[in-house]
């Protein structure tokens, strides 16, 4: 990105274009895509194809969702929902990288916009492909208030947590997670504070 912004000032020369293309080729390899020449009648065009390496972004995403499929709480239909969702995202990822590849391969018409295309791709990766956990998604425990009951002070707490993929488990994922958190809190309270004997 820094290379593109620096190179765009005053236009791109052949050496700068080659440097940007090499940088992008390295990024493509990390993503799991390779440049493949395809002959079309009198000319050769270049397209991106997925390589078989597991140690790439695409390979690791597939490994991640396949491990997730082993979750015993998932239902039978989730075995189709999860792969469909992530394979669709992988296809979108490939198309977006292909679009930027086309711009970088032939930048002469739009060289001043290359950084915009790259920034749009980065923004899509962060916000639409797989959201990074934000501060608002972190679990929170807050004191809601206090009350008196038979000489004891009762403290009320609220627990807030973020739930992704709520549609899994037949839309019951939120209830299950909430129930498990409640059970864990009650187990901890019972272990930490044995009942008072009269």
C-alpha positions as CSV (number, residue, x, y, z in Angstrom):
1,X,0.0,0.0,0.0
2,X,2.8,2.4,0.9
3,X,4.6,1.4,-2.3
4,X,1.5,2.2,-4.4
5,X,0.8,5.6,-2.8
6,X,4.5,6.6,-3.2
7,X,4.7,5.4,-6.7
8,X,1.5,7.0,-7.8
9,X,2.8,10.5,-7.2
10,X,3.7,11.7,-10.7
11,X,2.6,8.4,-12.3
12,X,4.1,5.0,-12.5
13,X,7.2,4.1,-14.5
14,X,7.9,0.5,-15.7
15,X,10.1,-0.3,-12.7
16,X,7.5,0.8,-10.2
17,X,4.8,-1.2,-12.0
18,X,7.0,-4.3,-11.9
19,X,7.6,-3.7,-8.1
20,X,3.9,-3.4,-7.4
21,X,3.1,-6.5,-9.5
22,X,5.8,-8.5,-7.6
23,X,4.4,-7.3,-4.2
24,X,0.9,-8.3,-5.2
25,X,2.1,-11.7,-6.5
26,X,3.6,-12.4,-3.0
27,X,0.2,-11.4,-1.4
28,X,-1.6,-13.7,-3.9
29,X,0.6,-16.6,-2.8
30,X,-0.2,-16.0,0.8
31,X,-3.9,-15.9,0.1
32,X,-3.6,-19.2,-1.9
33,X,-3.9,-17.9,-5.5
34,X,-1.6,-18.2,-8.4
35,X,-1.4,-16.5,-11.7
36,X,-2.1,-18.8,-14.6
37,X,-1.8,-18.0,-18.3
38,X,-4.8,-18.9,-20.4
39,X,-4.6,-18.9,-24.2
40,X,-7.5,-17.2,-26.0
41,X,-7.4,-17.4,-29.8
42,X,-4.5,-14.9,-30.6
43,X,-3.6,-13.7,-27.2
44,X,-2.8,-15.0,-23.7
45,X,-4.7,-13.7,-20.7
46,X,-3.8,-14.2,-17.0
47,X,-6.3,-15.4,-14.4
48,X,-6.0,-16.4,-10.8
49,X,-6.5,-20.0,-9.7
50,X,-6.5,-21.5,-6.3
51,X,-3.5,-23.5,-5.4
52,X,-3.7,-26.7,-3.3
53,X,-1.5,-25.4,-0.4
54,X,-3.0,-25.7,3.0
55,X,-0.7,-23.1,4.5
56,X,-2.5,-20.1,2.9
57,X,-5.4,-17.9,3.9
58,X,-7.9,-20.0,1.9
59,X,-6.4,-23.3,3.1
60,X,-6.5,-22.1,6.8
61,X,-10.1,-20.8,6.5
62,X,-11.2,-24.2,5.2
63,X,-9.3,-26.0,7.9
64,X,-10.9,-23.6,10.5
65,X,-14.5,-24.2,9.4
66,X,-14.0,-27.9,9.0
67,X,-12.8,-28.1,12.6
68,X,-15.9,-26.0,13.6
69,X,-18.0,-28.7,12.0
70,X,-16.9,-31.1,14.7
71,X,-18.7,-29.0,17.3
72,X,-21.1,-31.5,19.0
73,X,-23.7,-28.7,19.4
74,X,-24.1,-28.2,15.7
75,X,-27.2,-29.8,14.1
76,X,-27.3,-31.8,10.9
77,X,-28.4,-28.9,8.8
78,X,-25.4,-26.9,10.1
79,X,-23.1,-29.3,8.3
80,X,-24.4,-27.7,5.1
81,X,-24.9,-24.1,6.2
82,X,-21.4,-23.5,7.5
83,X,-19.5,-24.8,4.4
84,X,-21.9,-23.0,2.1
85,X,-21.4,-19.7,3.9
86,X,-17.6,-20.0,3.9
87,X,-17.2,-21.4,0.4
88,X,-19.3,-18.5,-0.9
89,X,-17.0,-16.0,1.0
90,X,-14.0,-17.7,-0.5
91,X,-15.4,-17.3,-4.0
92,X,-16.0,-13.6,-3.3
93,X,-12.5,-13.3,-2.0
94,X,-11.1,-14.8,-5.2
95,X,-13.2,-12.5,-7.4
96,X,-12.1,-9.4,-5.5
97,X,-8.5,-10.4,-5.7
98,X,-9.0,-11.1,-9.4
99,X,-10.4,-7.6,-9.9
100,X,-7.5,-5.9,-8.2
101,X,-5.1,-8.2,-10.1
102,X,-6.5,-6.9,-13.4
103,X,-6.0,-3.3,-12.3
104,X,-2.4,-4.0,-11.1
105,X,-1.6,-6.0,-14.3
106,X,-2.6,-3.1,-16.5
107,X,-2.4,0.1,-14.4
108,X,-1.8,2.6,-17.2
109,X,-5.4,3.7,-17.4
110,X,-6.1,3.9,-13.7
111,X,-2.7,4.1,-12.0
112,X,-3.9,7.0,-9.7
113,X,-6.7,4.8,-8.3
114,X,-4.6,1.6,-7.5
115,X,-4.4,2.5,-3.8
116,X,-8.2,3.0,-3.7
117,X,-8.7,-0.5,-5.1
118,X,-6.3,-2.0,-2.6
119,X,-7.9,-0.1,0.3
120,X,-11.3,-1.3,-0.8
121,X,-10.1,-4.9,-0.8
122,X,-8.5,-4.5,2.7
123,X,-11.7,-2.9,4.0
124,X,-13.8,-5.8,2.6
125,X,-11.5,-8.4,4.2
126,X,-11.8,-6.7,7.6
127,X,-15.5,-6.0,7.6
128,X,-17.2,-8.5,5.3
129,X,-14.9,-11.6,4.9
130,X,-14.1,-12.2,8.6
131,X,-14.7,-9.5,11.1
132,X,-11.9,-9.0,13.6
133,X,-13.2,-9.0,17.1
134,X,-13.9,-5.4,18.2
135,X,-13.9,-3.9,21.7
136,X,-17.8,-3.9,21.7
137,X,-17.8,-7.7,21.2
138,X,-15.7,-8.5,24.3
139,X,-17.7,-10.1,27.1
140,X,-18.8,-7.7,29.9
141,X,-20.0,-8.2,33.4
142,X,-21.7,-5.2,35.0
143,X,-23.3,-4.5,38.3
144,X,-27.0,-3.8,37.7
145,X,-28.0,-2.9,41.3
146,X,-28.5,-4.1,44.8
147,X,-31.4,-5.1,47.0
148,X,-32.0,-6.4,50.5
149,X,-33.5,-9.8,51.3
150,X,-33.9,-11.2,54.8
151,X,-30.9,-9.3,56.1
152,X,-28.6,-10.1,53.1
153,X,-27.5,-7.6,50.4
154,X,-28.2,-9.1,47.0
155,X,-26.1,-7.8,44.1
156,X,-27.5,-8.1,40.6
157,X,-25.2,-8.5,37.6
158,X,-25.7,-8.5,33.9
159,X,-23.5,-10.5,31.6
160,X,-23.2,-9.4,28.0
161,X,-21.6,-11.6,25.3
162,X,-21.3,-11.5,21.5
163,X,-22.7,-14.4,19.6
164,X,-21.6,-15.0,16.0
165,X,-23.4,-17.2,13.5
166,X,-26.7,-17.1,15.5
167,X,-28.5,-19.0,12.7
168,X,-26.6,-22.2,13.5
169,X,-28.2,-24.8,15.7
170,X,-31.6,-24.0,14.2
171,X,-31.4,-20.4,15.6
172,X,-31.1,-21.9,19.2
173,X,-27.4,-21.1,19.5
174,X,-28.0,-18.0,21.6
175,X,-30.2,-19.9,24.1
176,X,-27.7,-22.7,24.4
177,X,-24.8,-20.3,25.0
178,X,-26.8,-18.3,27.5
179,X,-27.8,-21.4,29.4
180,X,-24.2,-22.7,29.5
181,X,-23.0,-19.3,30.8
182,X,-25.7,-19.3,33.5
183,X,-24.8,-22.9,34.6
184,X,-21.1,-22.0,34.7
185,X,-21.8,-18.9,36.8
186,X,-24.0,-20.9,39.2
187,X,-21.4,-23.6,39.5
188,X,-18.7,-21.0,40.3
189,X,-20.9,-19.3,42.9
190,X,-21.8,-22.6,44.6
191,X,-18.1,-23.6,44.7
192,X,-17.0,-20.3,46.0
193,X,-19.7,-19.5,48.5
194,X,-21.1,-22.6,50.3
195,X,-24.6,-22.2,51.7
196,X,-24.9,-20.4,55.1
197,X,-26.1,-22.8,57.8
198,X,-29.0,-21.5,60.0
